[in-house]
Amino acid sequence: MKKVLTIAGSDCSGGAGIQADLKTMTAHKVYGMSVITALTAQNTTGVYGVLETSPEFVAQQIDCVMSDIFPDAIKIGMVSSSKIIHVIAEKLREYPVKNVVVDPVMVSTSGSKLLSDDAVEALTKELLPLADVLTPNIPEAEVLSGISITNREEMVQAAETLAQQFRGDILIKGGHLESSADDLLYQRGGRPVWYPAERVNNPNTHGTGCTLSSAIACGLAQGLTKRESVEQAKQYIITALKAQLNLGKGSGPLNHCCIL
């Protein structure tokens, strides 16, 4: 059985973060493991509290996983401080890891900034250069590239800019586009690959970013190419949205138990 590690924050309501990642890994029939960077008090209506894990304990969790059940892929999500980012980057350089997928959680769905300036700088300089695949949404791609994105052409421009900064492939998620939900995978060598999709009429989208990046990591762990991993992950998200699960009083979670 292939093994996948998620390094992210915990969502006590189960729709995003570590919980969404582990559910996604189970659905993809891989063995999921987790390193928790923060506890959050949240539900479908919002985030009400965050308790960061100490950098030392994050390092200890990573050492325990790496020294015993070495992962075939790693997904990295919520990393809320520069010190935690530094520790994770240090450990990724220490161990011979492959198939690192980083979801740069910087901007909330509502547009709120989630990281301090020093954490953004650490993320950009230390962690993102180690990723094999980056999965920013449009607001995050705008922050990282400095380019305003309102259409597919500007998505390509932003991806080209990011490809000059980082070694990994760039997946810009198109969920913030008005007319579609097309995703763009920009690979080394300047080969843009589009994943067109109609927008699924479902207001319950809590945890979609976490779920997509985890699904990509699962595909890579199982030996799929990056293009194949993104395609499989995209179909998984669409299927999970079309299941029309309706839980909670706000933007509810996906149905992670949908059949691939």
Secondary structure, DSSP 8 states (H G I E B T S, - for coil): --EEEEEEEEETTSSSHHHHHHHHHHHTT-EEEEEEEEEEEEETTEEEEEEE--HHHHHHHHHHHHTTS--SEEEE----SHHHHHHHHHHHHHTT---EEE----B-TTS-B-S-HHHHHHIIIIIGGG-SEE--BHHHHHHHH----SSHHHHHHHHHHHHHH-SSEEEEB-TT-SS---EEEEETTTEEEEE-------S--BTHHHHHHHHHHHHHHTT--HHHHHHHHHHHHHHHHHT----SSSS-B--TT---
